């Protein structure tokens, strides 16, 4: 299991468009991936799940990946968040 904490850099947070980029990237991996904000954890491959967290700019989130490509999945998703969802 690979766990990474990251602060959302873009001002608007994880609204529909960046959430879509995030989910598309998560779906490129075989691993199970979750996003955690405070005590809530959702499937990172679910648009409704990610949007339900209400993540705004400056929020710290945790990305958790578990599976055969967990390290690569966590690194890529952290990079995406750190660059403001510019792939």
C-alpha positions as CSV (number, residue, x, y, z in Angstrom):
1,X,0.0,0.0,0.0
2,X,1.3,3.4,-1.0
3,X,0.1,6.5,0.9
4,X,0.8,10.1,-0.2
5,X,-0.4,13.5,1.3
6,X,-0.6,16.4,-1.0
7,X,-2.1,19.9,-0.9
8,X,-4.5,20.9,-3.8
9,X,-2.8,23.8,-5.6
10,X,-5.4,25.2,-7.9
11,X,-7.7,27.8,-6.4
12,X,-11.0,26.2,-7.3
13,X,-10.0,22.8,-6.0
14,X,-11.3,19.5,-7.3
15,X,-14.5,20.7,-9.1
16,X,-15.9,18.9,-12.2
17,X,-13.1,19.5,-14.7
18,X,-10.0,18.8,-12.6
19,X,-11.9,15.9,-10.9
20,X,-12.4,14.5,-14.4
21,X,-8.7,14.7,-15.2
22,X,-7.9,13.1,-11.8
23,X,-10.3,10.2,-12.4
24,X,-9.1,9.6,-15.9
25,X,-5.5,9.4,-14.6
26,X,-6.6,7.1,-11.7
27,X,-8.3,4.8,-14.2
28,X,-5.0,4.3,-16.1
29,X,-3.8,2.1,-13.2
30,X,-4.8,-1.4,-12.1
31,X,-4.5,-0.6,-8.4
32,X,-7.3,0.3,-6.1
33,X,-7.0,4.0,-5.4
34,X,-8.8,6.1,-2.8
35,X,-8.8,9.8,-2.0
36,X,-9.2,10.8,1.7
37,X,-10.1,14.2,3.0
38,X,-10.2,14.4,6.8
39,X,-11.9,11.1,7.8
40,X,-13.8,10.5,4.6
41,X,-12.5,8.1,2.0
42,X,-13.8,7.6,-1.5
43,X,-12.9,5.7,-4.6
44,X,-10.6,7.9,-6.7
45,X,-12.1,6.3,-9.9
46,X,-15.6,7.6,-9.1
47,X,-16.5,11.1,-10.2
48,X,-19.4,11.4,-7.8
49,X,-17.2,10.1,-4.9
50,X,-14.5,12.6,-5.6
51,X,-16.9,15.5,-6.0
52,X,-18.7,14.6,-2.8
53,X,-15.6,15.4,-0.8
54,X,-16.0,19.1,-1.7
55,X,-12.2,19.6,-2.1
56,X,-11.2,23.3,-2.4
57,X,-7.9,24.9,-3.1
58,X,-5.4,24.7,-0.2
59,X,-7.0,21.5,1.1
60,X,-4.7,18.6,2.1
61,X,-5.8,15.3,0.7
62,X,-4.4,11.8,1.0
63,X,-4.0,9.5,-2.0
64,X,-3.9,5.8,-1.2
65,X,-3.1,3.2,-3.8
66,X,-3.0,-0.6,-3.3
67,X,-2.1,-3.0,-6.0
68,X,0.5,-4.0,-8.6
69,X,1.2,-0.4,-9.8
70,X,0.5,1.4,-6.6
71,X,3.7,3.4,-6.4
72,X,3.4,4.7,-10.0
73,X,-0.3,5.5,-9.4
74,X,0.3,7.5,-6.3
75,X,3.2,9.4,-7.8
76,X,1.3,10.3,-11.0
77,X,-1.8,11.5,-9.1
78,X,0.3,13.6,-6.6
79,X,2.1,15.1,-9.6
80,X,-1.2,15.9,-11.2
81,X,-2.5,17.6,-8.1
82,X,0.8,19.5,-7.5
83,X,0.7,20.9,-11.0
84,X,-2.8,22.2,-10.7
85,X,-4.3,19.5,-13.0
86,X,-2.2,20.5,-16.0
87,X,-1.1,17.2,-17.5
